[in-house]
Amino acid sequence: MVLVRPAMSQILGLKGSLKDGPWSYRICSLVIMTPLYACLLVVVGTVFGRHAYFRHFAVKMFSRFGIPPELMDKEFAKNAKNFRKY
């Protein structure tokens, strides 16, 4: 939120909040925050030596938006059984 709010207000000219609206702010906020969050998870996970786990988590997150996981990680299906599903 600290990175997204100023960028949305300065670049896109949208002001608001997730609670009070407007809808254009809510949608843009979610569309911008989700990929940024996934990339930040991979970077922090790499720094702390957990790159494979957080990369799998990020690929799974993007796959929920309709992007095929094999497009981002060729061995996603093979490595998926190594990670817990809960």
HTML snippet that shows the backbone in 3Dmol.js (N, CA, C, O; Angstrom):
<script src="https://3Dmol.org/build/3Dmol-min.js"></script>
<div id="view" style="width:600px;height:400px;position:relative"></div>
<script>
const pdb = `
ATOM      1  N   MET A   1       0.821  -1.193   0.000  1.00  0.00           N
ATOM      2  CA  MET A   1       0.000   0.000   0.000  1.00  0.00           C
ATOM      3  C   MET A   1       0.861   1.251   0.000  1.00  0.00           C
ATOM      4  O   MET A   1       0.491   2.268  -0.588  1.00  0.00           O
ATOM      5  N   VAL A   2       2.006   1.176   0.659  1.00  0.00           N
ATOM      6  CA  VAL A   2       2.873   2.352   0.755  1.00  0.00           C
ATOM      7  C   VAL A   2       3.398   2.744  -0.618  1.00  0.00           C
ATOM      8  O   VAL A   2       3.588   3.930  -0.888  1.00  0.00           O
ATOM      9  N   LEU A   3       3.634   1.774  -1.484  1.00  0.00           N
ATOM     10  CA  LEU A   3       4.132   2.061  -2.826  1.00  0.00           C
ATOM     11  C   LEU A   3       3.009   2.361  -3.810  1.00  0.00           C
ATOM     12  O   LEU A   3       3.172   3.189  -4.707  1.00  0.00           O
ATOM     13  N   VAL A   4       1.886   1.703  -3.649  1.00  0.00           N
ATOM     14  CA  VAL A   4       0.807   1.786  -4.637  1.00  0.00           C
ATOM     15  C   VAL A   4       0.002   3.080  -4.520  1.00  0.00           C
ATOM     16  O   VAL A   4      -0.308   3.705  -5.535  1.00  0.00           O
ATOM     17  N   ARG A   5      -0.333   3.483  -3.315  1.00  0.00           N
ATOM     18  CA  ARG A   5      -1.177   4.685  -3.149  1.00  0.00           C
ATOM     19  C   ARG A   5      -0.564   5.945  -3.763  1.00  0.00           C
ATOM     20  O   ARG A   5      -1.243   6.629  -4.528  1.00  0.00           O
ATOM     21  N   PRO A   6       0.696   6.277  -3.456  1.00  0.00           N
ATOM     22  CA  PRO A   6       1.258   7.485  -4.081  1.00  0.00           C
ATOM     23  C   PRO A   6       1.350   7.373  -5.597  1.00  0.00           C
ATOM     24  O   PRO A   6       1.121   8.351  -6.310  1.00  0.00           O
ATOM     25  N   ALA A   7       1.683   6.188  -6.089  1.00  0.00           N
ATOM     26  CA  ALA A   7       1.782   6.018  -7.540  1.00  0.00           C
ATOM     27  C   ALA A   7       0.426   6.206  -8.208  1.00  0.00           C
ATOM     28  O   ALA A   7       0.338   6.828  -9.267  1.00  0.00           O
ATOM     29  N   MET A   8      -0.618   5.680  -7.605  1.00  0.00           N
ATOM     30  CA  MET A   8      -1.948   5.821  -8.200  1.00  0.00           C
ATOM     31  C   MET A   8      -2.442   7.256  -8.149  1.00  0.00           C
ATOM     32  O   MET A   8      -3.098   7.717  -9.083  1.00  0.00           O
ATOM     33  N   SER A   9      -2.141   7.964  -7.078  1.00  0.00           N
ATOM     34  CA  SER A   9      -2.628   9.339  -6.988  1.00  0.00           C
ATOM     35  C   SER A   9      -1.840  10.275  -7.894  1.00  0.00           C
ATOM     36  O   SER A   9      -2.413  11.211  -8.453  1.00  0.00           O
ATOM     37  N   GLN A  10      -0.549  10.047  -8.052  1.00  0.00           N
ATOM     38  CA  GLN A  10       0.258  10.944  -8.883  1.00  0.00           C
ATOM     39  C   GLN A  10       0.195  10.585 -10.367  1.00  0.00           C
ATOM     40  O   GLN A  10       0.020  11.467 -11.207  1.00  0.00           O
ATOM     41  N   ILE A  11       0.336   9.312 -10.693  1.00  0.00           N
ATOM     42  CA  ILE A  11       0.399   8.907 -12.098  1.00  0.00           C
ATOM     43  C   ILE A  11      -0.988   8.802 -12.716  1.00  0.00           C
ATOM     44  O   ILE A  11      -1.230   9.339 -13.797  1.00  0.00           O
ATOM     45  N   LEU A  12      -1.896   8.117 -12.040  1.00  0.00           N
ATOM     46  CA  LEU A  12      -3.225   7.899 -12.604  1.00  0.00           C
ATOM     47  C   LEU A  12      -4.240   8.958 -12.195  1.00  0.00           C
ATOM     48  O   LEU A  12      -5.298   9.075 -12.813  1.00  0.00           O
ATOM     49  N   GLY A  13      -3.930   9.718 -11.173  1.00  0.00           N
ATOM     50  CA  GLY A  13      -4.849  10.757 -10.718  1.00  0.00           C
ATOM     51  C   GLY A  13      -6.042  10.218  -9.947  1.00  0.00           C
ATOM     52  O   GLY A  13      -7.063  10.896  -9.835  1.00  0.00           O
ATOM     53  N   LEU A  14      -5.926   9.014  -9.418  1.00  0.00           N
ATOM     54  CA  LEU A  14      -7.020   8.407  -8.658  1.00  0.00           C
ATOM     55  C   LEU A  14      -6.775   8.604  -7.165  1.00  0.00           C
ATOM     56  O   LEU A  14      -5.680   8.347  -6.664  1.00  0.00           O
ATOM     57  N   LYS A  15      -7.799   9.058  -6.471  1.00  0.00           N
ATOM     58  CA  LYS A  15      -7.709   9.227  -5.022  1.00  0.00           C
ATOM     59  C   LYS A  15      -8.888   8.533  -4.382  1.00  0.00           C
ATOM     60  O   LYS A  15     -10.015   8.599  -4.872  1.00  0.00           O
ATOM     61  N   GLY A  16      -8.607   7.865  -3.276  1.00  0.00           N
ATOM     62  CA  GLY A  16      -9.671   7.157  -2.576  1.00  0.00           C
ATOM     63  C   GLY A  16      -9.082   6.133  -1.637  1.00  0.00           C
ATOM     64  O   GLY A  16      -7.925   6.233  -1.230  1.00  0.00           O
ATOM     65  N   SER A  17      -9.894   5.146  -1.296  1.00  0.00           N
ATOM     66  CA  SER A  17      -9.442   4.052  -0.447  1.00  0.00           C
ATOM     67  C   SER A  17     -10.204   2.795  -0.837  1.00  0.00           C
ATOM     68  O   SER A  17     -11.204   2.858  -1.553  1.00  0.00           O
ATOM     69  N   LEU A  18      -9.724   1.658  -0.362  1.00  0.00           N
ATOM     70  CA  LEU A  18     -10.416   0.406  -0.658  1.00  0.00           C
ATOM     71  C   LEU A  18     -11.772   0.354   0.013  1.00  0.00           C
ATOM     72  O   LEU A  18     -12.696  -0.281  -0.494  1.00  0.00           O
ATOM     73  N   LYS A  19     -11.894   1.012   1.142  1.00  0.00           N
ATOM     74  CA  LYS A  19     -13.156   0.982   1.883  1.00  0.00           C
ATOM     75  C   LYS A  19     -14.180   1.964   1.304  1.00  0.00           C
ATOM     76  O   LYS A  19     -15.344   1.610   1.118  1.00  0.00           O
ATOM     77  N   ASP A  20     -13.747   3.194   1.020  1.00  0.00           N
ATOM     78  CA  ASP A  20     -14.685   4.244   0.618  1.00  0.00           C
ATOM     79  C   ASP A  20     -14.811   4.446  -0.889  1.00  0.00           C
ATOM     80  O   ASP A  20     -15.712   5.154  -1.339  1.00  0.00           O
ATOM     81  N   GLY A  21     -13.932   3.841  -1.669  1.00  0.00           N
ATOM     82  CA  GLY A  21     -14.074   3.932  -3.117  1.00  0.00           C
ATOM     83  C   GLY A  21     -13.248   5.020  -3.725  1.00  0.00           C
ATOM     84  O   GLY A  21     -12.395   5.578  -3.036  1.00  0.00           O
ATOM     85  N   PRO A  22     -13.439   5.343  -4.921  1.00  0.00           N
ATOM     86  CA  PRO A  22     -14.353   4.854  -5.964  1.00  0.00           C
ATOM     87  C   PRO A  22     -13.936   3.474  -6.486  1.00  0.00           C
ATOM     88  O   PRO A  22     -12.858   2.976  -6.162  1.00  0.00           O
ATOM     89  N   TRP A  23     -14.811   2.863  -7.303  1.00  0.00           N
ATOM     90  CA  TRP A  23     -14.545   1.530  -7.808  1.00  0.00           C
ATOM     91  C   TRP A  23     -13.310   1.484  -8.685  1.00  0.00           C
ATOM     92  O   TRP A  23     -12.580   0.494  -8.668  1.00  0.00           O
ATOM     93  N   SER A  24     -13.061   2.538  -9.454  1.00  0.00           N
ATOM     94  CA  SER A  24     -11.869   2.549 -10.308  1.00  0.00           C
ATOM     95  C   SER A  24     -10.602   2.480  -9.460  1.00  0.00           C
ATOM     96  O   SER A  24      -9.625   1.847  -9.861  1.00  0.00           O
ATOM     97  N   TYR A  25     -10.609   3.119  -8.302  1.00  0.00           N
ATOM     98  CA  TYR A  25      -9.464   3.053  -7.393  1.00  0.00           C
ATOM     99  C   TYR A  25      -9.296   1.637  -6.848  1.00  0.00           C
ATOM    100  O   TYR A  25      -8.177   1.127  -6.784  1.00  0.00           O
ATOM    101  N   ARG A  26     -10.387   1.008  -6.459  1.00  0.00           N
ATOM    102  CA  ARG A  26     -10.327  -0.342  -5.901  1.00  0.00           C
ATOM    103  C   ARG A  26      -9.783  -1.341  -6.912  1.00  0.00           C
ATOM    104  O   ARG A  26      -8.919  -2.154  -6.585  1.00  0.00           O
ATOM    105  N   ILE A  27     -10.283  -1.280  -8.129  1.00  0.00           N
ATOM    106  CA  ILE A  27      -9.859  -2.222  -9.167  1.00  0.00           C
ATOM    107  C   ILE A  27      -8.396  -2.003  -9.524  1.00  0.00           C
ATOM    108  O   ILE A  27      -7.628  -2.962  -9.594  1.00  0.00           O
ATOM    109  N   CYS A  28      -8.005  -0.763  -9.748  1.00  0.00           N
ATOM    110  CA  CYS A  28      -6.605  -0.473 -10.086  1.00  0.00           C
ATOM    111  C   CYS A  28      -5.674  -0.851  -8.942  1.00  0.00           C
ATOM    112  O   CYS A  28      -4.567  -1.339  -9.174  1.00  0.00           O
ATOM    113  N   SER A  29      -6.107  -0.631  -7.740  1.00  0.00           N
ATOM    114  CA  SER A  29      -5.288  -0.976  -6.582  1.00  0.00           C
ATOM    115  C   SER A  29      -5.014  -2.468  -6.540  1.00  0.00           C
ATOM    116  O   SER A  29      -3.871  -2.877  -6.335  1.00  0.00           O
ATOM    117  N   LEU A  30      -6.031  -3.285  -6.729  1.00  0.00           N
ATOM    118  CA  LEU A  30      -5.850  -4.731  -6.706  1.00  0.00           C
ATOM    119  C   LEU A  30      -5.033  -5.230  -7.894  1.00  0.00           C
ATOM    120  O   LEU A  30      -4.213  -6.136  -7.748  1.00  0.00           O
ATOM    121  N   VAL A  31      -5.253  -4.644  -9.062  1.00  0.00           N
ATOM    122  CA  VAL A  31      -4.523  -5.066 -10.258  1.00  0.00           C
ATOM    123  C   VAL A  31      -3.041  -4.704 -10.147  1.00  0.00           C
ATOM    124  O   VAL A  31      -2.194  -5.444 -10.649  1.00  0.00           O
ATOM    125  N   ILE A  32      -2.719  -3.611  -9.516  1.00  0.00           N
ATOM    126  CA  ILE A  32      -1.324  -3.196  -9.371  1.00  0.00           C
ATOM    127  C   ILE A  32      -0.662  -3.889  -8.186  1.00  0.00           C
ATOM    128  O   ILE A  32       0.497  -4.292  -8.275  1.00  0.00           O
ATOM    129  N   MET A  33      -1.384  -4.032  -7.079  1.00  0.00           N
ATOM    130  CA  MET A  33      -0.779  -4.594  -5.862  1.00  0.00           C
ATOM    131  C   MET A  33      -0.450  -6.072  -5.979  1.00  0.00           C
ATOM    132  O   MET A  33       0.578  -6.504  -5.459  1.00  0.00           O
ATOM    133  N   THR A  34      -1.267  -6.847  -6.628  1.00  0.00           N
ATOM    134  CA  THR A  34      -1.071  -8.289  -6.660  1.00  0.00           C
ATOM    135  C   THR A  34       0.247  -8.687  -7.328  1.00  0.00           C
ATOM    136  O   THR A  34       1.009  -9.446  -6.729  1.00  0.00           O
ATOM    137  N   PRO A  35       0.554  -8.211  -8.541  1.00  0.00           N
ATOM    138  CA  PRO A  35       1.850  -8.580  -9.129  1.00  0.00           C
ATOM    139  C   PRO A  35       3.033  -8.001  -8.350  1.00  0.00           C
ATOM    140  O   PRO A  35       4.085  -8.632  -8.243  1.00  0.00           O
ATOM    141  N   LEU A  36       2.850  -6.806  -7.814  1.00  0.00           N
ATOM    142  CA  LEU A  36       3.926  -6.189  -7.035  1.00  0.00           C
ATOM    143  C   LEU A  36       4.210  -7.004  -5.781  1.00  0.00           C
ATOM    144  O   LEU A  36       5.367  -7.191  -5.406  1.00  0.00           O
ATOM    145  N   TYR A  37       3.162  -7.484  -5.138  1.00  0.00           N
ATOM    146  CA  TYR A  37       3.307  -8.310  -3.945  1.00  0.00           C
ATOM    147  C   TYR A  37       4.005  -9.631  -4.271  1.00  0.00           C
ATOM    148  O   TYR A  37       4.886 -10.067  -3.530  1.00  0.00           O
ATOM    149  N   ALA A  38       3.616 -10.268  -5.374  1.00  0.00           N
ATOM    150  CA  ALA A  38       4.234 -11.534  -5.765  1.00  0.00           C
ATOM    151  C   ALA A  38       5.722 -11.365  -6.063  1.00  0.00           C
ATOM    152  O   ALA A  38       6.539 -12.194  -5.661  1.00  0.00           O
ATOM    153  N   CYS A  39       6.068 -10.298  -6.762  1.00  0.00           N
ATOM    154  CA  CYS A  39       7.486 -10.040  -7.071  1.00  0.00           C
ATOM    155  C   CYS A  39       8.272  -9.729  -5.810  1.00  0.00           C
ATOM    156  O   CYS A  39       9.413 -10.168  -5.665  1.00  0.00           O
ATOM    157  N   LEU A  40       7.684  -8.988  -4.913  1.00  0.00           N
ATOM    158  CA  LEU A  40       8.351  -8.656  -3.657  1.00  0.00           C
ATOM    159  C   LEU A  40       8.563  -9.911  -2.805  1.00  0.00           C
ATOM    160  O   LEU A  40       9.591 -10.037  -2.140  1.00  0.00           O
ATOM    161  N   LEU A  41       7.608 -10.833  -2.820  1.00  0.00           N
ATOM    162  CA  LEU A  41       7.770 -12.095  -2.102  1.00  0.00           C
ATOM    163  C   LEU A  41       8.959 -12.883  -2.631  1.00  0.00           C
ATOM    164  O   LEU A  41       9.741 -13.427  -1.851  1.00  0.00           O
ATOM    165  N   VAL A  42       9.101 -12.948  -3.948  1.00  0.00           N
ATOM    166  CA  VAL A  42      10.210 -13.692  -4.547  1.00  0.00           C
ATOM    167  C   VAL A  42      11.542 -13.047  -4.193  1.00  0.00           C
ATOM    168  O   VAL A  42      12.510 -13.749  -3.900  1.00  0.00           O
ATOM    169  N   VAL A  43      11.604 -11.722  -4.216  1.00  0.00           N
ATOM    170  CA  VAL A  43      12.854 -11.022  -3.886  1.00  0.00           C
ATOM    171  C   VAL A  43      13.233 -11.259  -2.429  1.00  0.00           C
ATOM    172  O   VAL A  43      14.380 -11.596  -2.136  1.00  0.00           O
ATOM    173  N   VAL A  44      12.295 -11.090  -1.522  1.00  0.00           N
ATOM    174  CA  VAL A  44      12.585 -11.292  -0.099  1.00  0.00           C
ATOM    175  C   VAL A  44      12.902 -12.760   0.173  1.00  0.00           C
ATOM    176  O   VAL A  44      13.802 -13.061   0.958  1.00  0.00           O
ATOM    177  N   GLY A  45      12.178 -13.672  -0.463  1.00  0.00           N
ATOM    178  CA  GLY A  45      12.455 -15.094  -0.307  1.00  0.00           C
ATOM    179  C   GLY A  45      13.831 -15.479  -0.800  1.00  0.00           C
ATOM    180  O   GLY A  45      14.486 -16.341  -0.213  1.00  0.00           O
ATOM    181  N   THR A  46      14.280 -14.843  -1.882  1.00  0.00           N
ATOM    182  CA  THR A  46      15.621 -15.099  -2.405  1.00  0.00           C
ATOM    183  C   THR A  46      16.681 -14.620  -1.429  1.00  0.00           C
ATOM    184  O   THR A  46      17.676 -15.311  -1.211  1.00  0.00           O
ATOM    185  N   VAL A  47      16.485 -13.465  -0.847  1.00  0.00           N
ATOM    186  CA  VAL A  47      17.439 -12.926   0.119  1.00  0.00           C
ATOM    187  C   VAL A  47      17.591 -13.864   1.308  1.00  0.00           C
ATOM    188  O   VAL A  47      18.696 -14.041   1.820  1.00  0.00           O
ATOM    189  N   PHE A  48      16.489 -14.467   1.754  1.00  0.00           N
ATOM    190  CA  PHE A  48      16.534 -15.342   2.913  1.00  0.00           C
ATOM    191  C   PHE A  48      16.690 -16.820   2.554  1.00  0.00           C
ATOM    192  O   PHE A  48      16.524 -17.683   3.416  1.00  0.00           O
ATOM    193  N   GLY A  49      17.008 -17.120   1.294  1.00  0.00           N
ATOM    194  CA  GLY A  49      17.309 -18.488   0.890  1.00  0.00           C
ATOM    195  C   GLY A  49      16.116 -19.384   0.643  1.00  0.00           C
ATOM    196  O   GLY A  49      16.268 -20.606   0.656  1.00  0.00           O
ATOM    197  N   ARG A  50      14.953 -18.841   0.423  1.00  0.00           N
ATOM    198  CA  ARG A  50      13.744 -19.636   0.184  1.00  0.00           C
ATOM    199  C   ARG A  50      13.150 -19.319  -1.187  1.00  0.00           C
ATOM    200  O   ARG A  50      11.930 -19.246  -1.334  1.00  0.00           O
ATOM    201  N   HIS A  51      14.003 -19.133  -2.184  1.00  0.00           N
ATOM    202  CA  HIS A  51      13.584 -18.723  -3.521  1.00  0.00           C
ATOM    203  C   HIS A  51      12.587 -19.706  -4.142  1.00  0.00           C
ATOM    204  O   HIS A  51      11.562 -19.287  -4.679  1.00  0.00           O
ATOM    205  N   ALA A  52      12.879 -21.008  -4.072  1.00  0.00           N
ATOM    206  CA  ALA A  52      12.028 -22.004  -4.741  1.00  0.00           C
ATOM    207  C   ALA A  52      10.607 -21.984  -4.180  1.00  0.00           C
ATOM    208  O   ALA A  52       9.643 -22.047  -4.943  1.00  0.00           O
ATOM    209  N   TYR A  53      10.467 -21.898  -2.870  1.00  0.00           N
ATOM    210  CA  TYR A  53       9.141 -21.894  -2.254  1.00  0.00           C
ATOM    211  C   TYR A  53       8.347 -20.660  -2.675  1.00  0.00           C
ATOM    212  O   TYR A  53       7.191 -20.780  -3.081  1.00  0.00           O
ATOM    213  N   PHE A  54       8.946 -19.487  -2.584  1.00  0.00           N
ATOM    214  CA  PHE A  54       8.210 -18.263  -2.896  1.00  0.00           C
ATOM    215  C   PHE A  54       7.992 -18.096  -4.396  1.00  0.00           C
ATOM    216  O   PHE A  54       7.019 -17.462  -4.805  1.00  0.00           O
ATOM    217  N   ARG A  55       8.871 -18.647  -5.220  1.00  0.00           N
ATOM    218  CA  ARG A  55       8.630 -18.618  -6.659  1.00  0.00           C
ATOM    219  C   ARG A  55       7.398 -19.467  -6.974  1.00  0.00           C
ATOM    220  O   ARG A  55       6.543 -19.063  -7.762  1.00  0.00           O
ATOM    221  N   HIS A  56       7.315 -20.644  -6.355  1.00  0.00           N
ATOM    222  CA  HIS A  56       6.146 -21.503  -6.555  1.00  0.00           C
ATOM    223  C   HIS A  56       4.878 -20.781  -6.097  1.00  0.00           C
ATOM    224  O   HIS A  56       3.849 -20.843  -6.769  1.00  0.00           O
ATOM    225  N   PHE A  57       4.955 -20.100  -4.960  1.00  0.00           N
ATOM    226  CA  PHE A  57       3.811 -19.357  -4.429  1.00  0.00           C
ATOM    227  C   PHE A  57       3.387 -18.245  -5.390  1.00  0.00           C
ATOM    228  O   PHE A  57       2.193 -18.050  -5.616  1.00  0.00           O
ATOM    229  N   ALA A  58       4.354 -17.513  -5.958  1.00  0.00           N
ATOM    230  CA  ALA A  58       4.050 -16.424  -6.889  1.00  0.00           C
ATOM    231  C   ALA A  58       3.444 -16.959  -8.186  1.00  0.00           C
ATOM    232  O   ALA A  58       2.498 -16.376  -8.715  1.00  0.00           O
ATOM    233  N   VAL A  59       3.979 -18.055  -8.694  1.00  0.00           N
ATOM    234  CA  VAL A  59       3.429 -18.649  -9.921  1.00  0.00           C
ATOM    235  C   VAL A  59       2.002 -19.113  -9.674  1.00  0.00           C
ATOM    236  O   VAL A  59       1.136 -18.937 -10.532  1.00  0.00           O
ATOM    237  N   LYS A  60       1.748 -19.703  -8.512  1.00  0.00           N
ATOM    238  CA  LYS A  60       0.393 -20.141  -8.173  1.00  0.00           C
ATOM    239  C   LYS A  60      -0.552 -18.942  -8.069  1.00  0.00           C
ATOM    240  O   LYS A  60      -1.713 -19.024  -8.469  1.00  0.00           O
ATOM    241  N   MET A  61      -0.050 -17.837  -7.533  1.00  0.00           N
ATOM    242  CA  MET A  61      -0.868 -16.632  -7.409  1.00  0.00           C
ATOM    243  C   MET A  61      -1.254 -16.089  -8.789  1.00  0.00           C
ATOM    244  O   MET A  61      -2.405 -15.713  -9.012  1.00  0.00           O
ATOM    245  N   PHE A  62      -0.291 -16.049  -9.709  1.00  0.00           N
ATOM    246  CA  PHE A  62      -0.586 -15.568 -11.055  1.00  0.00           C
ATOM    247  C   PHE A  62      -1.495 -16.537 -11.804  1.00  0.00           C
ATOM    248  O   PHE A  62      -2.291 -16.111 -12.642  1.00  0.00           O
ATOM    249  N   SER A  63      -1.388 -17.833 -11.516  1.00  0.00           N
ATOM    250  CA  SER A  63      -2.240 -18.796 -12.214  1.00  0.00           C
ATOM    251  C   SER A  63      -3.706 -18.616 -11.832  1.00  0.00           C
ATOM    252  O   SER A  63      -4.594 -18.973 -12.606  1.00  0.00           O
ATOM    253  N   ARG A  64      -3.964 -18.072 -10.658  1.00  0.00           N
ATOM    254  CA  ARG A  64      -5.351 -17.814 -10.259  1.00  0.00           C
ATOM    255  C   ARG A  64      -5.976 -16.672 -11.058  1.00  0.00           C
ATOM    256  O   ARG A  64      -7.196 -16.515 -11.074  1.00  0.00           O
ATOM    257  N   PHE A  65      -5.139 -15.881 -11.715  1.00  0.00           N
ATOM    258  CA  PHE A  65      -5.644 -14.814 -12.580  1.00  0.00           C
ATOM    259  C   PHE A  65      -5.763 -15.259 -14.033  1.00  0.00           C
ATOM    260  O   PHE A  65      -6.035 -14.446 -14.917  1.00  0.00           O
ATOM    261  N   GLY A  66      -5.560 -16.547 -14.275  1.00  0.00           N
ATOM    262  CA  GLY A  66      -5.752 -17.082 -15.621  1.00  0.00           C
ATOM    263  C   GLY A  66      -4.484 -17.226 -16.432  1.00  0.00           C
ATOM    264  O   GLY A  66      -4.550 -17.653 -17.585  1.00  0.00           O
ATOM    265  N   ILE A  67      -3.340 -16.889 -15.881  1.00  0.00           N
ATOM    266  CA  ILE A  67      -2.072 -17.053 -16.592  1.00  0.00           C
ATOM    267  C   ILE A  67      -1.602 -18.485 -16.363  1.00  0.00           C
ATOM    268  O   ILE A  67      -1.449 -18.899 -15.214  1.00  0.00           O
ATOM    269  N   PRO A  68      -1.371 -19.247 -17.421  1.00  0.00           N
ATOM    270  CA  PRO A  68      -0.952 -20.646 -17.224  1.00  0.00           C
ATOM    271  C   PRO A  68       0.385 -20.722 -16.483  1.00  0.00           C
ATOM    272  O   PRO A  68       1.328 -20.017 -16.841  1.00  0.00           O
ATOM    273  N   PRO A  69       0.476 -21.563 -15.460  1.00  0.00           N
ATOM    274  CA  PRO A  69       1.714 -21.647 -14.690  1.00  0.00           C
ATOM    275  C   PRO A  69       2.901 -22.116 -15.518  1.00  0.00           C
ATOM    276  O   PRO A  69       4.037 -21.729 -15.243  1.00  0.00           O
ATOM    277  N   GLU A  70       2.653 -22.946 -16.534  1.00  0.00           N
ATOM    278  CA  GLU A  70       3.741 -23.434 -17.377  1.00  0.00           C
ATOM    279  C   GLU A  70       4.369 -22.313 -18.200  1.00  0.00           C
ATOM    280  O   GLU A  70       5.500 -22.446 -18.667  1.00  0.00           O
ATOM    281  N   LEU A  71       3.648 -21.221 -18.378  1.00  0.00           N
ATOM    282  CA  LEU A  71       4.191 -20.072 -19.099  1.00  0.00           C
ATOM    283  C   LEU A  71       5.292 -19.387 -18.298  1.00  0.00           C
ATOM    284  O   LEU A  71       6.241 -18.857 -18.875  1.00  0.00           O
ATOM    285  N   MET A  72       5.172 -19.396 -16.971  1.00  0.00           N
ATOM    286  CA  MET A  72       6.164 -18.743 -16.122  1.00  0.00           C
ATOM    287  C   MET A  72       7.212 -19.711 -15.597  1.00  0.00           C
ATOM    288  O   MET A  72       8.359 -19.320 -15.384  1.00  0.00           O
ATOM    289  N   ASP A  73       6.834 -20.969 -15.387  1.00  0.00           N
ATOM    290  CA  ASP A  73       7.747 -21.956 -14.827  1.00  0.00           C
ATOM    291  C   ASP A  73       7.507 -23.279 -15.545  1.00  0.00           C
ATOM    292  O   ASP A  73       6.467 -23.911 -15.356  1.00  0.00           O
ATOM    293  N   LYS A  74       8.458 -23.694 -16.363  1.00  0.00           N
ATOM    294  CA  LYS A  74       8.301 -24.900 -17.193  1.00  0.00           C
ATOM    295  C   LYS A  74       8.109 -26.159 -16.348  1.00  0.00           C
ATOM    296  O   LYS A  74       7.439 -27.092 -16.792  1.00  0.00           O
ATOM    297  N   GLU A  75       8.668 -26.209 -15.166  1.00  0.00           N
ATOM    298  CA  GLU A  75       8.601 -27.406 -14.334  1.00  0.00           C
ATOM    299  C   GLU A  75       7.622 -27.250 -13.173  1.00  0.00           C
ATOM    300  O   GLU A  75       7.776 -27.907 -12.143  1.00  0.00           O
ATOM    301  N   PHE A  76       6.629 -26.395 -13.326  1.00  0.00           N
ATOM    302  CA  PHE A  76       5.677 -26.131 -12.247  1.00  0.00           C
ATOM    303  C   PHE A  76       4.930 -27.403 -11.840  1.00  0.00           C
ATOM    304  O   PHE A  76       4.812 -27.697 -10.651  1.00  0.00           O
ATOM    305  N   ALA A  77       4.430 -28.151 -12.811  1.00  0.00           N
ATOM    306  CA  ALA A  77       3.643 -29.348 -12.505  1.00  0.00           C
ATOM    307  C   ALA A  77       4.505 -30.403 -11.812  1.00  0.00           C
ATOM    308  O   ALA A  77       4.036 -31.094 -10.907  1.00  0.00           O
ATOM    309  N   LYS A  78       5.751 -30.524 -12.230  1.00  0.00           N
ATOM    310  CA  LYS A  78       6.642 -31.520 -11.627  1.00  0.00           C
ATOM    311  C   LYS A  78       7.013 -31.135 -10.195  1.00  0.00           C
ATOM    312  O   LYS A  78       7.091 -31.998  -9.320  1.00  0.00           O
ATOM    313  N   ASN A  79       7.244 -29.835  -9.954  1.00  0.00           N
ATOM    314  CA  ASN A  79       7.649 -29.370  -8.634  1.00  0.00           C
ATOM    315  C   ASN A  79       6.471 -29.154  -7.686  1.00  0.00           C
ATOM    316  O   ASN A  79       6.675 -29.017  -6.480  1.00  0.00           O
ATOM    317  N   ALA A  80       5.251 -29.121  -8.203  1.00  0.00           N
ATOM    318  CA  ALA A  80       4.086 -28.817  -7.378  1.00  0.00           C
ATOM    319  C   ALA A  80       3.867 -29.860  -6.297  1.00  0.00           C
ATOM    320  O   ALA A  80       3.367 -29.534  -5.220  1.00  0.00           O
ATOM    321  N   LYS A  81       4.231 -31.100  -6.560  1.00  0.00           N
ATOM    322  CA  LYS A  81       3.996 -32.142  -5.557  1.00  0.00           C
ATOM    323  C   LYS A  81       4.978 -32.051  -4.388  1.00  0.00           C
ATOM    324  O   LYS A  81       4.787 -32.736  -3.382  1.00  0.00           O
ATOM    325  N   ASN A  82       6.021 -31.226  -4.492  1.00  0.00           N
ATOM    326  CA  ASN A  82       6.980 -31.055  -3.412  1.00  0.00           C
ATOM    327  C   ASN A  82       6.527 -30.039  -2.370  1.00  0.00           C
ATOM    328  O   ASN A  82       7.133 -29.935  -1.304  1.00  0.00           O
ATOM    329  N   PHE A  83       5.476 -29.293  -2.663  1.00  0.00           N
ATOM    330  CA  PHE A  83       5.010 -28.238  -1.764  1.00  0.00           C
ATOM    331  C   PHE A  83       3.677 -28.636  -1.158  1.00  0.00           C
ATOM    332  O   PHE A  83       2.858 -29.292  -1.801  1.00  0.00           O
ATOM    333  N   ARG A  84       3.473 -28.239   0.066  1.00  0.00           N
ATOM    334  CA  ARG A  84       2.215 -28.544   0.759  1.00  0.00           C
ATOM    335  C   ARG A  84       1.071 -27.788   0.124  1.00  0.00           C
ATOM    336  O   ARG A  84       1.262 -26.692  -0.404  1.00  0.00           O
ATOM    337  N   LYS A  85      -0.094 -28.352   0.170  1.00  0.00           N
ATOM    338  CA  LYS A  85      -1.250 -27.757  -0.485  1.00  0.00           C
ATOM    339  C   LYS A  85      -2.167 -27.024   0.476  1.00  0.00           C
ATOM    340  O   LYS A  85      -3.228 -26.570   0.047  1.00  0.00           O
ATOM    341  N   TYR A  86      -1.830 -26.884   1.729  1.00  0.00           N
ATOM    342  CA  TYR A  86      -2.695 -26.207   2.681  1.00  0.00           C
ATOM    343  C   TYR A  86      -2.167 -24.878   3.072  1.00  0.00           C
ATOM    344  O   TYR A  86      -2.787 -24.179   3.873  1.00  0.00           O
TER     345      TYR A  86
END
`;
const viewer = $3Dmol.createViewer("view");
viewer.addModel(pdb, "pdb");
viewer.setStyle({}, {cartoon: {color: "spectrum"}});
viewer.zoomTo();
viewer.render();
</script>
